[in-house]
């Protein structure tokens, strides 16, 4: 009788557990080794353009309860970035070493399968693009198609092998995302082939004319013929651009007596000209400071297929392209490039 009573109670407990309603929130918690003081974990939902900040304490611990309108795949940023999928009723634990996030990140708990798949997918995507994505998009079409097909095959195979563990809606979303990826990836390939043709080394550079010069009057690109020209396309509102300013100033000083001009072209709106002038003055910025005529819509910007800044361009003394995507001032390989040209 005692055994029968125990079994009856056990079955009742299991039945109660099965009937427990799903939680209308997700729990995210974890531990970051080697945390950065005062830095919090940022979750960005690109689809809905929403950002959630998760507090990280001094020891790298974090825990938050998130009530989501719908399942979402976030770009999670803590010094470096990783993908994070969450939906209500998930309880996901995330652990990583901030000094080596990609190799140490671990997921556990309810939602582990979806996030481990994203980890696998991100690694395969990084391998596909390599150290410089332009090399991949510059392949001949057969090589490009073969490499892309192999990548898609790996992702699909991983999805199928994990179908018993993955949420069905998540699986459907990932399969649809692969179709979109294939279309957009090929469009990017076509554009890169066009860029390679139009902006090849040795081709005449696209021109700009009569840009406002901080020093007074206006200037055109042809005014700098006879010297190498290192162009920095930037804006006052661009954080990564401002990060490069001290490095650019250092390079300018090092090469001030060489045959090279440092031209900074701002794509701030014309209406923000005073803001542009104020920053140049406040930061005591050197080089040649110009303001483009139509911000992102300027023809020069369009001709160089610039969709994100900063962008750096190097031209030779004849006004021909050395590279349409030069190293940044913060990169040691910029000096290596300059020295290879005997600047």
C-alpha positions in Angstrom: 0.0 0.0 0.0 2.9 2.4 0.8 4.4 1.7 -2.6 1.0 2.3 -4.3 0.5 5.6 -2.4 4.1 6.8 -3.4 3.5 6.0 -7.1 0.1 7.8 -7.0 1.7 10.9 -5.4 4.6 10.8 -7.9 2.1 10.6 -10.9 0.1 13.5 -9.4 3.3 15.6 -9.2 4.3 14.8 -12.8 0.8 15.7 -14.0 0.9 19.0 -12.1 4.2 19.8 -13.7 2.9 19.1 -17.2 0.0 21.3 -16.6 2.1 24.2 -15.5 1.5 27.2 -17.7 4.5 28.5 -19.8 6.1 31.6 -18.4 5.3 34.9 -20.2 8.9 36.0 -19.8 12.4 34.8 -20.5 15.2 34.6 -18.0 18.7 35.5 -19.1 21.6 35.0 -16.7 25.2 34.1 -16.7 28.8 34.9 -15.8 31.5 36.9 -17.7 35.1 36.2 -16.8 37.5 39.1 -17.0 34.6 41.7 -17.2 35.1 45.4 -18.0 34.3 47.7 -15.2 30.9 49.6 -15.7 30.3 47.8 -19.1 26.8 46.3 -19.4 25.5 43.7 -21.9 23.6 45.2 -24.8 20.9 43.2 -26.7 19.9 44.7 -30.1 16.9 43.4 -31.9 17.5 44.6 -35.5 14.2 43.4 -36.8 12.2 45.6 -34.4 15.0 48.2 -33.9 14.9 47.7 -30.1 17.7 47.7 -27.5 17.7 46.1 -24.1 20.5 46.8 -21.6 21.3 44.1 -19.1 23.2 45.1 -15.9 26.6 43.3 -15.3 28.0 43.6 -11.8 31.7 44.1 -11.0 32.3 40.3 -10.8 30.7 39.7 -14.3 27.4 38.3 -13.1 24.2 39.2 -14.7 20.5 38.2 -14.5 17.4 39.8 -16.0 13.8 38.9 -16.7 12.7 39.9 -20.2 9.0 40.0 -21.2 9.1 39.6 -25.0 6.4 40.5 -27.5 7.6 37.7 -29.7 10.7 35.4 -30.1 13.7 37.4 -31.1 17.3 36.8 -32.2 19.5 39.6 -30.7 22.9 40.8 -31.5 24.4 40.7 -28.0 27.3 43.0 -27.5 29.8 43.0 -24.6 33.1 44.3 -26.0 32.6 41.7 -28.8 29.3 40.4 -30.3 27.5 37.1 -30.4 24.0 36.0 -31.4 21.4 35.3 -28.8 17.9 33.8 -29.3 15.2 34.3 -26.7 11.5 33.7 -26.4 9.2 33.7 -23.4 9.5 30.7 -21.1 13.2 30.3 -21.9 15.8 30.2 -19.1 19.2 30.7 -20.8 22.5 30.7 -19.0 25.4 32.4 -20.9 29.0 32.1 -19.8 32.2 33.4 -21.6 35.6 34.9 -21.1 35.7 38.4 -22.3 39.3 38.0 -23.4 38.3 35.2 -25.9 34.5 35.3 -26.3 34.2 33.2 -29.6 36.1 30.2 -28.2 34.7 30.2 -24.6 31.0 31.1 -24.9 28.7 28.4 -23.5 24.9 28.2 -23.4 22.9 26.0 -21.0 19.3 25.8 -19.8 16.0 26.0 -21.7 17.0 27.6 -25.1 20.5 25.9 -25.2 19.8 24.1 -28.5 18.7 27.2 -30.4 21.7 29.2 -29.2 24.2 26.5 -29.8 22.9 26.3 -33.3 23.5 30.1 -33.7 27.0 29.6 -32.4 27.6 26.9 -35.0 26.1 29.1 -37.7 28.2 32.1 -36.8 31.4 30.1 -36.9 30.5 28.7 -40.3 29.6 32.2 -41.5 33.0 33.6 -40.3 34.8 30.8 -42.1 32.8 31.6 -45.3 33.8 35.3 -45.3 37.3 34.8 -44.0 39.6 37.5 -42.8 38.6 39.9 -45.6 35.1 39.3 -47.0 36.1 41.1 -50.2 38.3 38.1 -51.1 35.3 35.8 -51.0 33.1 38.2 -53.1 36.0 38.6 -55.6 36.1 34.9 -56.4 35.2 33.8 -60.0 31.5 32.8 -60.1 32.0 29.0 -60.0 34.3 29.2 -57.0 31.9 31.6 -55.3 28.9 29.4 -56.1 30.7 26.2 -54.9 31.8 27.8 -51.6 28.3 29.3 -51.0 26.6 26.0 -51.7 28.8 24.1 -49.3 28.1 26.6 -46.6 24.3 26.4 -47.1 24.6 22.6 -47.1 26.3 22.6 -43.7 23.8 24.9 -42.1 20.8 22.8 -43.5 22.5 19.6 -42.3 23.0 21.0 -38.8 19.3 22.1 -38.7 18.1 18.7 -39.8 20.3 16.9 -37.3 18.9 19.0 -34.4 15.3 19.1 -35.5 14.1 17.1 -32.4 15.8 19.6 -30.1 15.0 22.9 -31.9 11.8 24.9 -31.6 9.8 24.4 -34.8 9.2 28.1 -35.3 12.9 28.7 -34.9 13.7 26.1 -37.5 11.3 27.6 -40.0 12.7 31.0 -39.4 16.3 29.8 -39.9 15.3 28.0 -43.2 13.7 31.2 -44.4 16.7 33.2 -43.3 18.9 31.0 -45.5 16.8 31.7 -48.6 17.1 35.4 -47.9 20.8 35.1 -47.3 21.4 33.3 -50.6 19.6 36.1 -52.5 21.3 39.0 -50.7 24.7 37.3 -50.7 24.6 36.9 -54.5 23.5 40.6 -54.9 26.5 41.6 -52.8 28.7 39.4 -54.9 27.5 41.1 -58.1 28.1 44.5 -56.5 31.6 43.6 -55.4 32.4 42.4 -59.0 31.2 45.9 -60.1 33.4 47.6 -57.5 36.4 45.6 -58.5 36.0 46.7 -62.1 35.2 50.4 -61.4 37.6 51.0 -58.5 40.5 48.7 -59.5 44.0 49.8 -58.6 45.3 52.2 -61.3 41.9 53.4 -62.3 41.2 57.2 -62.2 39.5 58.2 -59.0 36.0 59.5 -58.9 36.1 63.3 -58.4 34.6 65.8 -56.0 34.3 69.5 -56.7 33.9 72.6 -54.6 33.6 71.1 -51.2 33.6 73.6 -48.3 37.1 73.9 -46.9 37.4 74.6 -43.2 40.4 76.8 -43.9 38.3 79.0 -46.2 36.7 78.8 -49.7 36.2 75.5 -51.5 38.4 72.7 -52.7 38.2 70.0 -55.3 40.1 66.6 -55.5 42.1 67.7 -58.5 43.7 70.5 -56.3 45.9 67.8 -54.7 47.3 66.3 -57.9 51.1 65.7 -57.6 50.9 64.2 -54.1 49.6 61.0 -52.7 46.2 61.6 -51.1 44.9 59.7 -48.1 41.2 60.4 -47.8 39.2 59.9 -44.5 35.5 59.8 -45.0 33.9 60.5 -41.6 31.2 62.5 -39.7 30.9 64.1 -36.3 28.2 61.7 -35.2 30.3 58.6 -36.0 31.9 57.0 -33.0 34.3 54.7 -34.9 35.4 57.8 -36.9 36.2 59.8 -33.8 38.1 56.8 -32.4 40.5 57.1 -35.4 41.2 60.8 -35.1 44.1 60.6 -32.6 45.7 57.9 -34.7 45.3 59.9 -37.9 46.9 62.9 -36.2 49.9 60.8 -35.2 50.3 59.5 -38.8 50.0 63.1 -40.2 52.8 64.3 -38.0 55.0 61.3 -38.9 54.5 62.0 -42.6 54.2 65.8 -42.6 57.3 66.3 -44.7 56.4 63.6 -47.2 54.7 63.8 -50.6 51.2 63.0 -49.2 48.1 65.0 -48.3 45.7 64.0 -45.6 42.2 65.0 -46.6 39.2 64.5 -44.3 35.9 64.6 -46.0 32.9 64.9 -43.6 29.5 63.7 -44.7 27.7 65.7 -42.0 24.6 67.5 -43.3 25.2 70.9 -44.7 22.9 72.3 -42.1 25.3 71.0 -39.4 28.3 72.8 -40.8 28.8 74.7 -37.5 28.8 71.5 -35.6 31.5 70.2 -38.0 33.5 73.4 -37.5 33.1 73.3 -33.7 34.5 69.7 -33.5 37.5 70.5 -35.7 38.3 73.4 -33.5 37.7 71.6 -30.2 39.9 68.6 -31.3 42.4 70.8 -33.0 42.2 68.5 -36.0 44.9 68.8 -38.6 45.1 67.9 -42.3 42.7 69.3 -44.9 39.2 69.4 -43.6 36.4 69.4 -46.2 32.6 69.2 -46.0 30.8 67.1 -48.7 28.0 68.8 -50.6 25.1 66.3 -50.0 26.2 64.2 -47.0 25.6 60.5 -47.8 24.0 61.4 -51.1 27.1 63.1 -52.4 28.2 61.7 -55.8 31.7 61.0 -54.6 30.4 58.9 -51.7 28.1 57.0 -54.1 30.8 56.5 -56.7 32.9 54.8 -54.0 30.0 52.6 -52.8 30.4 53.9 -49.3 27.6 52.6 -47.0 29.4 52.8 -43.7 32.1 55.0 -42.2 34.9 55.6 -41.6 36.2 54.7 -45.0 39.8 55.4 -46.0 41.0 55.8 -49.6 44.5 56.2 -51.0 45.3 57.8 -54.4 48.6 58.2 -56.2 50.0 61.6 -57.4 48.3 61.2 -60.8 44.9 60.9 -59.1 44.6 57.2 -59.7 43.4 54.7 -57.1 46.0 52.8 -55.0 43.2 51.3 -52.9 39.6 52.2 -52.5 39.6 50.6 -49.0 42.8 51.5 -47.3 43.9 50.5 -43.8 42.8 52.7 -41.0 45.2 55.0 -39.1 45.0 52.7 -36.1 46.3 49.8 -38.1 50.0 49.2 -38.4 49.6 48.0 -42.0 48.8 51.6 -43.1 52.5 52.5 -42.5 53.5 49.3 -44.2 51.5 50.4 -47.2 53.0 53.9 -47.2 56.5 52.5 -46.9 55.9 50.1 -49.8 55.2 53.1 -52.0 58.2 54.9 -50.7 56.1 57.8 -49.5 
